[in-house]
């Protein structure tokens, strides 16, 4: 699990700190703390509700608690920014500290945990957020308990159900919103209904995006004789579709819009449309940054082994650029690691060097910048006064923090 | 996959037809048709929304369509009965034909499909509703497409995501309820919020119940030397907990209560409490009937291979009774099939004979009757006039149909 040849200190975006919060002084910490407190409450409530099912219920809830204790609360913060977008001064401060913000953030974090658990099953991941992945944890429980049958199978099935539990908990947390008073324009019930719909269509989209992803991983890379340029172009398009549906919209656009709908931003308005474009573009840049970190990131900072994306055969935009820009020798070196669980650290380091040396990493950085710029342009295109100045400034800061991170 | 030794013609409850609808003349067919139409609409809407992701989106939606074309729409009908519980005459008829009934029913069917897909992965089931299980279908797609990697793994992962998609589609369909006008007492928004919460806590409960189930399957049966009576008692308690949380409340109580909340029945009232008891007890009887069919049912009628429950090692109430009532030889015959994928038809037939001959099947029938009676008693305890006579009569008919079915 050592870092690949290219250390993250050569990153084109040196940052004093990989964390997201510092770009938004105070707000990130406060929202994060409120969401943390709410998540603890949620888990306590379920422990109470399911106390007749101990120890089975505790096995699931402990695994959930472990997962939920990690994470950067990025989506929670984005929904908080959305919910306060039309507010200023005291109203903004009060709303940031309100139950609706904590609860929406908790729902997004619960859903994120659900998606991670299922994703880790699919990727056969060993660790998540520096701890054993949920299916590994349940596998160990099975083995340590001396239960019948295959421990790995039990771990996988248990984690499948844990993911289902977490998705349902997220949904219940969104249902709980009905108890909270909203601040901002428009009738409460209508805004809640819109936000709820947006939440549900987000989770549907992510699952379809994940399917696109596993599907793209099993389709063949170009055969010898195929035109590598046509293949690279095709890979680029597919990779962008996966990025958009599995990640970009989910990581940035949907949380922001769910918050904005609760905060009274109306669908169809110029502001709503600009937020959607901003969210999709910044979200795309965010995921492309992630893909760069997946090859070149420092595992001590990212918390995930470098090169795993290559070993899994993940068809990223970065890979499609390398496929186009390198030569047959380079493609040979890439093939040696793609979807090759047995690829060595040396193989991975060579592959990373190919991606860097052929100029793909640089071209990828330009794509990150282009998406970030397109996102910011959507904000800049809004008429002055559409939202308080503090909101546009905060969105802009968030965009930079999300795309220039190191972890 | 032939029937076990005891043919279903010896069933203590001979029925002219395994279907559920005939006990409720007209209503079942009409609700079923409205839900079918709504499901077709839902899938069409997603095809449109995800048309940019063809063919991947079609692969998922075709699998969903196949699953949704089957099923008895039992839960949809129960929620329709709930929604019309306080209504009579024209209002009842109009509500039965309303979008809110069709949509709630569609949401329940979508969720049922989701739970089945995940359940079939866990059980490594080959078929569902007489067709290949979703993970098998996607496995075949992988193989026929000549994709990379292991077809079985792809099938399993694809189905995991299909289940997630279906759960999200169910949630979106519940969100869509906000567009429908409700009939009955109380403010619309409050009733919708209550129903929505009930839906979300139902899905959470089922996933926990499924975990209880897989967990009970891997715990050891009594070791030689253990007291079989204590073991049987323990098994009985665990089996009932699984029945309650995975199935009984989900199959009957929750759909009925979700409908009732939409129809204006208030939580905490005598009627609400009676419906909860009725639903849980009838639901328990319903699942116990299912467990009987899992051993003694006719595969041509049930659509699932007989004996699979034994082969999987499912710890049912029926099995716990047999464990108590049979002798060491009988327990030996049962051990020969429990969680033994290689058990032969002859082994399964012997095991079924043990269960019948020791009196466990008869004792099990008595438990079915006891739960049914307890459910009906909850209704009979209500003050006259709490609901229109047509409603109590229909609930009673439903209880009988659900527990005396053959499929």
Interface residues (C-beta under 8 A of the other chain):
Chain A: X46 X50 X52 X53 X56 X57 X59 X60 X118 X121 X122 X142 X147 X148 X149 X154 X157 X158 X160 X161 X162 X163 X164 X165 X167 X168 X169 X171 X172 X174 X175 X176 X178 X189 X193 X196 X197 X200 X201 X203 X204 X206 X207 X208 X210 X211 X212 X214 X215 X217 X218 X219 X220 X241 X245 X313 X339
Chain B: X46 X50 X52 X53 X56 X57 X59 X60 X118 X121 X122 X142 X147 X148 X149 X154 X157 X158 X160 X161 X162 X163 X164 X165 X167 X168 X169 X171 X172 X174 X175 X176 X178 X189 X193 X196 X197 X200 X201 X203 X204 X206 X207 X208 X210 X211 X212 X214 X215 X217 X218 X219 X220 X241 X245 X313 X339
